[in-house]
Amino acid sequence: MTADLYRLAMAVLQPGYAGTSVPDWMRKALGQGLGGVVLFARNAPSAQVVQQIRAENPAAVVAVDEEGGVVTRFEVASGSSFPGNRALGVVDDVALTERVARQIGRMLARADVTLDYAPAADVNANPANPVIGVRSFGPTADLVARHTVAYVNGIQGAGVAACAKHFPGHGDTVTDSHLELPTVHASRDTLFARDLPPFQAAIAAGVRSVMCGHLLVPALDPDSPATLSRTILTELLRGELGFDGMLVTDAIEMRAVAARFTPGEITARALAAGVDAVCVGLTTEQSLYEIRDAIVAAVRSGSLSEERLVEAGARVHALASWYGEQAALRAADSDADDTDAHVGLDAARAALTVTGSATLTRGPLVVEVNTRLSQAVDPGTPAGVTAALTALLPDTARVQLEPGGPLPRLGPGLAAGAGLGSGAAQRPVVLVVHDAARHPWVQDRVAQAVRERPDVIIVDTGIPDVPSGAAHLATHGISRVSAQAVAEWLTS
């Protein structure tokens, strides 16, 4: 048995931490061979933060969820400069998708990030899906596959590793795996025809990493979630599909698996099933070493072979080495940083779908009908429509509705109801919703607004419902540039 088994166990972990600077215990762990760190918006990720990590372990895999659109860690305060997957799928220009991904890759390369946990290669086959939705390129395998390849080529063309997720596909679920274990009820034939092609395409394109989802897929393994299934991860992904890169888990504190096992048990079982790196979204010093010790205990008990652990560590090292080999490419590509600086806005404009007509010549009342976004989205991620309109029409006003809340009066009596002063009843109204087709209560608010104000402008930042109102604008995602495209169109 390897003398430094503890160091070997540390090499396969990718934990996150609280705070905006790397804590001392994390620095210590990096010096002890910790293989990677995952950064979130709460860490205020930047080149300076990454430097703190690399000062302790230059070969650490620094990972981040930077999908563009609604899932952004570097731009959470302002909203993403890129419109997200669904918008790119609506435009359906693979060259544009690759350009967008290349710019995201350049942003991460400037910060010295190793790995982007993107793209989502899930086929959003179920319109009721609460966690994928606009994070998917769309509802069909061919569409998602070709844009997944373009995205992988863009990110890796900037010298940053891409990660296709959430294998074997989170699109046909009605449950958020952050909250409980989803089940994909499709047959094996359906999975191979619909859910697996984007992953097969990503593997053929040379994607460096794949993330497995916390999903129960009975047609593949009726007993274990994919994260803990040797049948799915080793026999299918490695054997049948031929993937030999780094396989990483989704965050193991998600309730889909955390409700069943301790973090240490999840980690040991996942490694035995074929995982190479374990993402632990939020750790403390105590929990990190408990997970490390659980790996060591599993090897000593024989439930996890030392050979499997060595293999996992080697794949983590191989990804870090690949990143190191791209240094010259990143340096050369940095000179092109500004050549495509506006590609995100170009993509958002191209994705904007408009029915009807309206022009704003004075500041509207923006009524934001807030729905709870998925747990993958940082709290406070702005829809941005009010801010974008205010930048062009400074007298814009806003009313926010919490989930299920009543609309203010939009016709006579608006001035008293919204505190907007005299003449407010004639103020144009913009109703901002998200995924209206998924939420009956949001559909009710839209119908009420149209009854009270037939001239209402509806903006849907998610997967839209049937158009209504004087004008209906669908951005197909939440981002700063998507909001800017709306504001430009409404004031042009």
C-alpha positions as CSV (number, residue, x, y, z in Angstrom):
1,M,0.0,0.0,0.0
2,T,1.3,3.5,-0.9
3,A,3.0,5.1,2.0
4,D,1.4,8.5,1.3
5,L,-2.2,7.3,0.9
6,Y,-3.5,10.5,2.5
7,R,-1.8,12.7,-0.1
8,L,-3.3,10.4,-2.8
9,A,-6.7,10.9,-1.3
10,M,-6.4,14.7,-1.3
11,A,-5.5,14.7,-5.0
12,V,-9.0,13.7,-6.1
13,L,-10.9,16.4,-4.2
14,Q,-12.2,19.7,-5.6
15,P,-13.7,21.6,-2.6
16,G,-15.1,25.0,-2.3
17,Y,-14.9,27.4,0.7
18,A,-16.6,30.4,2.2
19,G,-15.2,33.9,2.0
20,T,-13.4,36.1,-0.5
21,S,-9.9,35.0,0.3
22,V,-8.4,31.5,0.4
23,P,-8.5,30.5,4.1
24,D,-5.4,29.3,5.8
25,W,-6.6,25.7,6.2
26,M,-7.3,25.5,2.5
27,R,-3.7,26.8,1.8
28,K,-2.4,24.1,4.1
29,A,-4.4,21.5,2.3
30,L,-3.1,22.6,-1.1
31,G,0.4,22.2,0.3
32,Q,-0.6,18.6,1.3
33,G,-1.5,17.7,-2.2
34,L,-5.1,18.9,-2.5
35,G,-5.8,18.4,-6.2
36,G,-8.2,21.3,-6.9
37,V,-10.5,24.1,-5.7
38,V,-13.9,25.1,-7.1
39,L,-14.7,28.8,-7.0
40,F,-18.2,30.3,-6.6
41,A,-19.5,33.8,-6.7
42,R,-19.3,34.1,-2.9
43,N,-15.5,33.9,-3.4
44,A,-15.3,36.9,-5.6
45,P,-13.2,34.9,-8.1
46,S,-10.4,36.8,-9.8
47,A,-6.8,36.4,-10.9
48,Q,-5.7,37.4,-7.5
49,V,-7.7,34.7,-5.8
50,V,-6.3,32.1,-8.2
51,Q,-2.8,33.3,-7.5
52,Q,-3.4,32.6,-3.8
53,I,-4.3,29.0,-4.7
54,R,-1.4,28.5,-7.1
55,A,1.1,29.9,-4.6
56,E,0.5,26.7,-2.6
57,N,0.0,24.2,-5.4
58,P,0.9,25.5,-8.9
59,A,-0.7,22.4,-10.5
60,A,-4.1,22.7,-8.7
61,V,-7.1,22.3,-10.9
62,V,-9.0,25.6,-10.4
63,A,-12.6,25.1,-11.5
64,V,-15.6,27.4,-11.9
65,D,-19.2,27.2,-13.1
66,E,-19.1,29.8,-15.9
67,E,-21.9,28.8,-18.3
68,G,-22.8,32.3,-19.4
69,G,-26.5,33.4,-19.1
70,V,-28.1,32.7,-15.7
71,V,-25.2,30.7,-14.3
72,T,-22.2,33.0,-13.9
73,R,-19.7,33.2,-11.0
74,F,-17.3,35.9,-12.4
75,E,-20.1,38.3,-13.4
76,V,-22.9,37.6,-10.9
77,A,-23.2,41.2,-9.7
78,S,-23.8,42.8,-13.1
79,G,-25.1,39.8,-15.0
80,S,-23.3,37.8,-17.6
81,S,-21.8,39.4,-20.7
82,F,-23.0,36.3,-22.6
83,P,-26.6,35.2,-23.2
84,G,-26.5,31.5,-22.2
85,N,-27.1,28.2,-24.0
86,R,-30.8,28.4,-24.8
87,A,-30.3,31.8,-26.6
88,L,-27.5,30.3,-28.6
89,G,-29.6,27.3,-29.6
90,V,-32.4,29.6,-30.7
91,V,-30.0,31.5,-33.0
92,D,-28.6,28.1,-34.1
93,D,-25.3,29.5,-35.5
94,V,-22.5,27.1,-34.3
95,A,-19.8,29.6,-35.4
96,L,-21.5,32.2,-33.1
97,T,-21.6,29.7,-30.2
98,E,-18.0,28.9,-30.6
99,R,-17.1,32.6,-30.6
100,V,-19.1,33.2,-27.4
101,A,-17.5,30.2,-25.7
102,R,-14.1,31.4,-26.9
103,Q,-14.7,34.7,-25.1
104,I,-15.8,33.0,-21.9
105,G,-12.6,30.9,-22.2
106,R,-10.5,34.0,-22.6
107,M,-12.1,35.6,-19.5
108,L,-11.2,32.5,-17.5
109,A,-7.7,32.2,-19.0
110,R,-7.0,35.8,-17.9
111,A,-7.8,34.7,-14.3
112,D,-5.7,31.5,-14.8
113,V,-8.7,29.1,-14.3
114,T,-8.0,25.5,-15.3
115,L,-11.5,24.1,-15.8
116,D,-14.9,25.5,-16.7
117,Y,-17.7,23.3,-15.5
118,A,-19.5,23.9,-18.9
119,P,-21.2,23.4,-21.2
120,A,-24.5,21.8,-20.0
121,A,-25.0,19.1,-22.7
122,D,-28.4,18.2,-21.4
123,V,-31.3,17.9,-23.9
124,N,-34.2,19.8,-22.3
125,A,-36.7,17.3,-23.3
126,N,-39.2,18.1,-20.5
127,P,-40.6,21.6,-20.6
128,A,-41.4,21.3,-16.9
129,N,-37.7,20.9,-16.0
130,P,-37.0,23.1,-13.0
131,V,-33.2,23.2,-13.1
132,I,-32.0,22.9,-16.7
133,G,-34.4,24.9,-18.9
134,V,-32.5,27.8,-20.4
135,R,-29.2,26.2,-19.4
136,S,-29.7,23.7,-22.3
137,F,-29.2,24.6,-25.9
138,G,-32.6,23.2,-26.6
139,P,-35.0,20.2,-26.8
140,T,-33.5,18.0,-29.5
141,A,-30.4,15.9,-29.6
142,D,-29.0,17.1,-32.9
143,L,-29.3,20.8,-31.8
144,V,-27.7,20.2,-28.4
145,A,-24.9,18.0,-29.9
146,R,-23.7,20.5,-32.5
147,H,-23.7,23.4,-30.1
148,T,-22.0,21.4,-27.3
149,V,-19.2,20.7,-29.8
150,A,-18.9,24.3,-30.7
151,Y,-18.9,25.4,-27.1
152,V,-16.2,22.8,-26.2
153,N,-14.1,24.0,-29.2
154,G,-14.5,27.6,-28.1
155,I,-13.5,27.1,-24.4
156,Q,-10.6,24.7,-25.2
157,G,-9.5,26.9,-28.1
158,A,-8.8,29.5,-25.4
159,G,-6.6,27.1,-23.5
160,V,-9.1,26.3,-20.7
161,A,-10.6,22.8,-20.2
162,A,-14.3,22.3,-20.8
163,C,-16.6,19.9,-19.0
164,A,-19.7,18.4,-20.6
165,K,-22.5,18.0,-18.0
166,H,-24.7,16.4,-16.4
167,F,-24.0,12.9,-17.7
168,P,-26.1,10.9,-18.7
169,G,-28.5,13.8,-19.1
170,H,-30.6,15.9,-16.7
171,G,-33.0,17.2,-19.3
172,D,-36.0,14.9,-18.8
173,T,-36.6,15.5,-15.1
174,V,-39.2,17.4,-13.1
175,T,-37.0,17.4,-9.9
176,D,-34.0,19.6,-9.1
177,S,-31.2,17.4,-7.9
178,H,-30.1,20.1,-5.5
179,L,-33.2,19.3,-3.5
180,E,-34.0,15.6,-4.1
181,L,-33.0,12.7,-6.4
182,P,-34.6,13.0,-9.9
183,T,-35.5,9.9,-11.9
184,V,-35.2,9.7,-15.7
185,H,-37.9,7.3,-16.8
186,A,-36.8,7.0,-20.4
187,S,-36.0,3.6,-22.0
188,R,-32.5,2.7,-22.9
189,D,-33.3,3.2,-26.6
190,T,-34.6,6.7,-25.9
191,L,-31.5,7.6,-23.8
192,F,-29.2,6.5,-26.6
193,A,-31.2,8.4,-29.2
194,R,-31.9,11.6,-27.2
195,D,-29.7,12.1,-24.1
196,L,-26.4,10.5,-24.9
197,P,-25.6,12.0,-28.4
198,P,-24.4,15.4,-27.1
199,F,-22.0,13.6,-24.7
200,Q,-20.8,11.3,-27.5
201,A,-20.2,14.4,-29.7
202,A,-18.3,16.1,-26.9
203,I,-16.1,13.1,-26.4
204,A,-15.4,12.9,-30.1
205,A,-14.5,16.6,-30.0
206,G,-11.9,16.0,-27.3
207,V,-13.6,17.4,-24.2
208,R,-11.2,17.2,-21.3
209,S,-13.8,16.6,-18.6
210,V,-17.3,15.2,-18.0
211,M,-19.5,15.9,-15.0
212,C,-21.9,13.2,-13.9
213,G,-25.3,14.2,-12.5
214,H,-27.1,13.0,-9.4
215,L,-29.8,11.1,-11.4
216,L,-31.5,7.8,-11.0
217,V,-31.8,6.2,-14.5
218,P,-33.5,2.8,-14.0
219,A,-33.0,1.8,-17.7
220,L,-29.3,1.9,-17.1
221,D,-29.0,1.1,-13.3
222,P,-32.2,0.7,-11.3
223,D,-30.4,0.7,-7.9
224,S,-27.8,3.5,-7.8
225,P,-27.7,7.2,-8.8
226,A,-25.4,7.8,-11.8
227,T,-22.8,9.4,-9.5
228,L,-22.4,6.1,-7.6
229,S,-23.0,3.7,-10.5
230,R,-20.2,1.7,-12.0
231,T,-22.6,0.5,-14.7
232,I,-23.2,4.1,-15.9
233,L,-19.8,5.6,-15.2
234,T,-17.3,2.8,-16.0
235,E,-19.2,0.4,-18.3
236,L,-21.2,3.0,-20.3
237,L,-19.2,6.2,-20.2
238,R,-15.7,4.7,-20.2
239,G,-16.4,1.4,-22.0
240,E,-19.2,2.0,-24.5
241,L,-18.6,5.7,-25.2
242,G,-14.8,5.7,-24.8
243,F,-14.3,8.7,-22.6
244,D,-10.8,8.7,-21.0
245,G,-10.6,12.2,-19.6
246,M,-11.3,13.4,-16.1
247,L,-14.8,12.5,-14.7
248,V,-16.0,14.8,-11.9
249,T,-19.1,14.7,-9.7
250,D,-21.6,17.4,-9.4
251,A,-21.4,18.9,-5.9
252,I,-21.9,16.1,-3.4
253,E,-23.8,18.2,-0.8
254,M,-26.7,18.3,-3.2
255,R,-29.7,16.5,-1.5
256,A,-30.1,14.0,-4.3
257,V,-27.2,12.1,-2.8
258,A,-26.5,13.9,0.5
259,A,-29.9,12.7,1.9
260,R,-28.7,9.1,1.5
261,F,-25.0,9.0,2.5
262,T,-22.4,11.0,4.4
263,P,-20.0,13.1,2.3
264,G,-17.2,10.5,2.9
265,E,-19.5,7.6,1.8
266,I,-20.5,9.4,-1.3
267,T,-16.9,10.2,-2.2
268,A,-15.6,6.6,-1.7
269,R,-18.6,5.1,-3.6
270,A,-18.2,7.6,-6.4
271,L,-14.5,6.9,-6.8
272,A,-15.2,3.1,-6.8
273,A,-17.8,3.7,-9.5
274,G,-15.3,5.4,-11.8
275,V,-15.2,9.1,-10.8
276,D,-11.8,10.8,-10.8
277,A,-12.5,14.1,-9.0
278,V,-15.1,14.9,-6.3
279,C,-16.6,18.4,-6.2
280,V,-17.6,19.4,-2.7
281,G,-19.3,22.8,-3.1
282,L,-18.7,24.1,0.4
283,T,-16.3,22.6,2.9
284,T,-14.7,23.4,6.3
285,E,-11.4,22.3,7.5
286,Q,-13.0,19.5,9.5
287,S,-15.3,18.3,6.7
288,L,-12.4,18.2,4.1
289,Y,-10.2,16.0,6.3
290,E,-13.2,13.8,7.2
291,I,-13.7,13.2,3.5
292,R,-10.0,12.5,3.0
293,D,-10.0,10.0,5.9
294,A,-13.1,8.3,4.5
295,I,-11.2,7.7,1.2
296,V,-8.2,6.2,3.1
297,A,-10.5,4.0,5.2
298,A,-12.2,2.7,2.0
299,V,-8.9,1.7,0.5
300,R,-7.8,0.0,3.7
301,S,-11.1,-1.9,4.0
302,G,-10.9,-3.0,0.3
303,S,-14.2,-1.2,-0.8
304,L,-12.1,1.1,-2.9
305,S,-9.0,-0.3,-4.6
306,E,-5.7,1.6,-4.4
307,E,-5.3,1.1,-8.1
308,R,-8.6,2.9,-8.8
309,L,-7.5,5.8,-6.6
310,V,-4.2,6.0,-8.3
311,E,-5.9,6.0,-11.7
312,A,-8.3,8.8,-10.6
313,G,-5.4,10.9,-9.3
314,A,-3.6,10.3,-12.6
315,R,-6.5,11.7,-14.6
316,V,-6.7,14.8,-12.4
317,H,-2.9,15.3,-13.0
318,A,-3.4,14.7,-16.7
319,L,-5.9,17.5,-16.9
320,A,-3.7,19.9,-15.0
321,S,-0.8,18.9,-17.3
322,W,-2.9,19.6,-20.4
323,Y,-3.7,23.0,-19.0
324,G,0.0,23.7,-18.4
325,E,0.7,22.7,-22.0
326,Q,-1.7,25.3,-23.3
327,A,0.2,28.2,-21.8
328,A,1.7,29.4,-25.1
329,L,-1.8,29.2,-26.7
330,R,-3.3,31.3,-23.9
331,A,-0.5,33.9,-24.2
332,A,-1.0,34.1,-28.0
333,D,-4.7,34.2,-27.8
334,S,-4.7,37.0,-25.2
335,D,-3.7,39.4,-27.9
336,A,-7.1,38.7,-29.5
337,D,-9.1,39.4,-26.3
338,D,-10.8,42.6,-27.7
339,T,-11.3,41.4,-31.3
340,D,-14.7,39.8,-30.4
341,A,-15.5,41.8,-27.3
342,H,-19.1,42.4,-28.3
343,V,-20.0,38.9,-29.4
344,G,-22.2,38.3,-26.3
345,L,-24.3,41.3,-27.1
346,D,-24.4,40.3,-30.8
347,A,-25.7,36.9,-29.8
348,A,-28.3,38.3,-27.4
349,R,-29.6,40.6,-30.1
350,A,-29.8,37.7,-32.5
351,A,-31.7,35.6,-30.0
352,L,-34.3,38.2,-29.1
353,T,-37.7,36.9,-30.4
354,V,-40.4,39.6,-30.7
355,T,-44.1,39.3,-31.4
356,G,-46.2,42.5,-31.8
357,S,-44.8,46.0,-31.6
358,A,-44.2,48.8,-29.1
359,T,-41.9,51.7,-28.6
360,L,-41.1,53.4,-25.3
361,T,-40.6,57.1,-25.3
362,R,-40.8,57.6,-21.6
363,G,-39.9,55.6,-18.6
364,P,-42.2,52.6,-18.0
365,L,-43.3,51.0,-14.9
366,V,-41.4,47.7,-14.9
367,V,-43.3,45.0,-12.9
368,E,-40.9,42.1,-12.1
369,V,-42.8,38.9,-11.5
370,N,-40.1,37.0,-9.6
371,T,-40.0,33.3,-9.8
372,R,-37.5,31.2,-7.7
373,L,-34.7,30.3,-10.0
374,S,-32.9,27.0,-9.6
375,Q,-30.4,26.3,-6.8
376,A,-27.7,26.4,-9.5
377,V,-28.2,30.2,-9.8
378,D,-26.7,32.5,-7.3
379,P,-29.2,34.5,-5.2
380,G,-29.3,38.1,-6.5
381,T,-28.5,37.3,-10.1
382,P,-30.2,40.2,-11.8
383,A,-32.7,39.9,-14.6
384,G,-31.4,43.3,-15.6
385,V,-34.3,44.6,-17.6
386,T,-35.1,47.4,-15.3
387,A,-31.5,48.6,-15.1
388,A,-31.1,48.4,-18.9
389,L,-34.3,50.5,-19.4
390,T,-33.3,53.0,-16.7
391,A,-30.0,53.5,-18.5
392,L,-31.9,54.7,-21.6
393,L,-35.0,56.1,-19.9
394,P,-34.0,57.5,-16.5
395,D,-37.6,57.9,-15.2
396,T,-38.2,54.2,-15.3
397,A,-39.8,52.8,-12.2
398,R,-40.0,49.3,-10.7
399,V,-42.3,47.1,-8.7
400,Q,-41.2,43.7,-7.6
401,L,-43.6,40.8,-7.0
402,E,-42.4,37.9,-4.8
403,P,-43.5,34.4,-5.9
404,G,-47.3,34.2,-5.8
405,G,-47.7,37.9,-5.0
406,P,-50.6,40.1,-6.4
407,L,-50.1,42.5,-9.3
408,P,-50.5,46.2,-8.5
409,R,-53.4,48.0,-10.3
410,L,-52.2,48.7,-13.8
411,G,-55.1,50.8,-15.0
412,P,-57.0,53.6,-13.2
413,G,-55.6,53.9,-9.7
414,L,-52.0,53.0,-10.7
415,A,-50.7,56.3,-9.2
416,A,-52.0,55.5,-5.8
417,G,-51.1,51.8,-5.9
418,A,-47.5,52.2,-7.1
419,G,-46.7,55.6,-5.6
420,L,-45.6,57.0,-9.0
421,G,-47.2,60.4,-9.0
422,S,-49.7,62.1,-11.2
423,G,-50.3,60.8,-14.7
424,A,-48.9,57.4,-13.8
425,A,-51.9,55.6,-15.1
426,Q,-50.8,56.5,-18.6
427,R,-47.3,55.3,-17.9
428,P,-46.4,52.3,-20.2
429,V,-46.1,49.0,-18.4
430,V,-43.5,46.3,-18.9
431,L,-44.1,43.0,-17.2
432,V,-41.0,40.9,-16.8
433,V,-41.5,37.2,-16.2
434,H,-39.4,34.0,-16.3
435,D,-40.5,30.6,-17.6
436,A,-44.1,31.7,-17.8
437,A,-45.1,28.4,-19.4
438,R,-43.9,26.5,-16.3
439,H,-45.8,28.5,-13.7
440,P,-49.6,28.7,-13.7
441,W,-49.6,31.6,-11.2
442,V,-47.3,33.6,-13.5
443,Q,-49.7,32.9,-16.4
444,D,-52.5,34.2,-14.3
445,R,-50.6,37.5,-13.6
446,V,-49.8,37.9,-17.3
447,A,-53.5,37.4,-18.2
448,Q,-54.6,39.9,-15.6
449,A,-52.0,42.4,-16.9
450,V,-53.3,42.0,-20.4
451,R,-56.9,42.5,-19.3
452,E,-56.1,45.7,-17.3
453,R,-53.6,47.1,-19.8
454,P,-54.0,45.7,-23.4
455,D,-50.9,47.8,-24.2
456,V,-48.7,45.9,-21.7
457,I,-45.3,44.7,-22.9
458,I,-44.4,41.2,-21.8
459,V,-40.7,40.3,-21.5
460,D,-40.0,36.6,-20.8
461,T,-36.4,35.8,-19.7
462,G,-36.9,32.1,-19.7
463,I,-38.6,29.5,-21.9
464,P,-41.6,31.6,-23.0
465,D,-45.3,30.9,-23.1
466,V,-47.6,31.7,-26.0
467,P,-47.1,35.4,-26.8
468,S,-49.5,38.0,-25.4
469,G,-49.7,41.7,-24.8
470,A,-49.1,44.5,-27.3
471,A,-45.6,43.2,-27.6
472,H,-44.0,40.0,-26.4
473,L,-40.2,39.8,-26.2
474,A,-38.4,36.5,-25.4
475,T,-34.8,36.7,-24.5
476,H,-34.4,32.9,-23.9
477,G,-32.1,33.5,-20.9
478,I,-31.0,35.9,-18.2
479,S,-28.0,38.0,-18.8
480,R,-26.9,41.6,-18.8
481,V,-26.6,41.6,-22.6
482,S,-30.1,40.0,-23.0
483,A,-31.6,42.8,-21.0
484,Q,-29.6,45.4,-23.0
485,A,-31.0,43.8,-26.2
486,V,-34.6,44.3,-24.8
487,A,-34.0,47.9,-23.9
488,E,-32.5,48.7,-27.2
489,W,-35.4,47.2,-29.1
490,L,-38.1,48.9,-27.0
491,T,-36.5,52.3,-27.4
492,S,-35.4,52.2,-31.0
